[in-house]
Amino acid sequence: MTEATRLILASGSAIRREIMDGAGLDFEVIARPVDEAAIKAAMLGDGARPRDIADALAEAKALRVSRQEPGLVVGADQVMVMDGTLFDKPETAAAARDRLRAMRGRRHELVGAVVVARGGAPVWRHVSETRLWMRDFSDAFLEDYLAREGDLVTKSVGAYRFEGPGAQLFDRVDGDFFSILGLSLLPLLHYLRDCGAIPA
């Protein structure tokens, strides 16, 4: 593998790794932490749009690794918006229960960004917006769902794994499946082919 074809995922997300693995990509995982809370707070204070916040977070992750590692570095992030409010991951299962109760029967948006960096500078970016309608599920369904998912409900901003039992929470979605999971795979693959990192 050369510097031109070395591919690094700058994320500790298990599902993003699974997406890239599933696509047959040859890559490494090197995740270095960034102060996401500080970035969000500063940008929200400046009145930034959710898509700009997601993009800035993805870029920060990519650049953090790209400044020290040669090759193409993929950074990704996702934010959830409902009624104009930006949400973070629920910290506890109880917070996830409250979140899902507030979301049921309503629409929310997932805004995801992917940034590729090389040599400490961004060279490509993509932002996606997906609309999701959560069905009006019963309290009994919610409690059963929470019991089955356990602490996993605190690992995503919407308290659901769309690739798992969380799919049962929804009536419909408008957007790309991979973007819902947190990595817009098809646009990324298109870029990687265009720049010669993977075979065309």
URBEL-V40514 format. One record per residue. RES is the residue in one letter. PSI is psi in degrees with one decimal (999 if undefined). Layout:
res: (RES:RES)
psi: (PSI:PSI)
This chain:
res: (M:T:E:A:T:R:L:I:L:A:S:G:S:A:I:R:R:E:I:M:D:G:A:G:L:D:F:E:V:I:A:R:P:V:D:E:A:A:I:K:A:A:M:L:G:D:G:A:R:P:R:D:I:A:D:A:L:A:E:A:K:A:L:R:V:S:R:Q:E:P:G:L:V:V:G:A:D:Q:V:M:V:M:D:G:T:L:F:D:K:P:E:T:A:A:A:A:R:D:R:L:R:A:M:R:G:R:R:H:E:L:V:G:A:V:V:V:A:R:G:G:A:P:V:W:R:H:V:S:E:T:R:L:W:M:R:D:F:S:D:A:F:L:E:D:Y:L:A:R:E:G:D:L:V:T:K:S:V:G:A:Y:R:F:E:G:P:G:A:Q:L:F:D:R:V:D:G:D:F:F:S:I:L:G:L:S:L:L:P:L:L:H:Y:L:R:D:C:G:A:I:P:A)
psi: (129.9:171.2:-32.8:-28.0:-2.8:129.7:129.8:132.6:116.3:60.5:139.9:6.2:123.9:-38.7:-34.7:-38.9:-41.4:-39.3:-47.1:-37.6:-47.6:-29.3:-2.5:21.6:144.5:109.1:164.9:157.8:118.6:102.2:126.2:131.9:146.1:159.1:81.4:-40.4:-41.2:-41.3:-47.3:-47.4:-44.8:-42.9:-38.1:-37.9:-29.0:1.6:26.2:150.6:153.1:-39.2:-33.7:-33.6:-46.4:-42.6:-42.8:-38.5:-43.6:-41.6:-42.3:-41.1:-43.7:-44.8:-34.7:-38.0:-40.0:-26.9:-16.2:-13.8:133.5:157.8:-173.6:125.1:125.0:118.4:144.1:149.6:165.8:139.0:154.7:137.3:132.7:126.5:38.3:0.7:135.4:133.7:145.9:173.1:139.5:138.1:-24.1:166.1:-34.7:-40.2:-36.3:-40.0:-46.9:-40.5:-48.0:-35.8:-39.9:-28.3:-22.3:140.5:9.5:168.2:143.4:168.9:142.3:124.4:116.1:148.0:145.5:129.3:131.9:130.9:152.6:132.0:31.0:15.0:143.7:137.9:-12.0:147.3:154.2:134.5:133.8:150.0:127.4:135.0:134.0:133.7:114.5:136.1:165.6:72.1:161.4:161.8:-36.7:-41.9:-43.8:-45.3:-38.4:-41.4:-46.7:-38.7:-39.8:-36.3:-27.0:-137.7:-10.7:-23.5:-14.9:1.2:-8.2:152.7:-29.8:2.2:30.7:151.9:105.4:-26.2:-1.4:-145.2:-20.7:-22.1:-27.4:-7.9:-10.5:148.7:-45.3:163.2:154.2:97.7:-174.9:133.9:-47.7:-34.3:-36.0:-38.5:-15.6:6.8:112.2:89.9:-48.1:-45.2:-36.3:-45.8:-40.2:-45.0:-44.3:-34.9:-43.6:-36.1:2.8:11.3:-26.4:157.8:142.7:999)
